Amino acid sequence: MTSDNFIVRIYRRDRPDHLVGQVENVDLGYKQSFQSMENLWRILARERTSQESGLNGDQSFGGKE
């Protein structure tokens, strides 16, 4: 089992369903923005899938950016 290192910055939380911020993957050294809790979880889940399959690098999330 591997560990993942992220910094999650939340810049705005207007409503429970509207969360704006940025996720930084400390190990790979890139950042990605998110606009909802669902968007944040998708980014983190994709990171886990990418690491397990051996992929890395900055990949854009096709969410509401």
KAFENSUL-V468865 format. One record per helix or strand of 3 or more residues. SS is the DSSP state (helix for helix, strand for strand). FROM is the first residue (numbers start at 0). TO is the last residue. Records with the same first field share a line. If there is no record, write none. Layout:
SS: FROM-TO / FROM-TO
//
This chain:
strand: 5-14 / 17-24 / 29-33
helix: 36-52
//
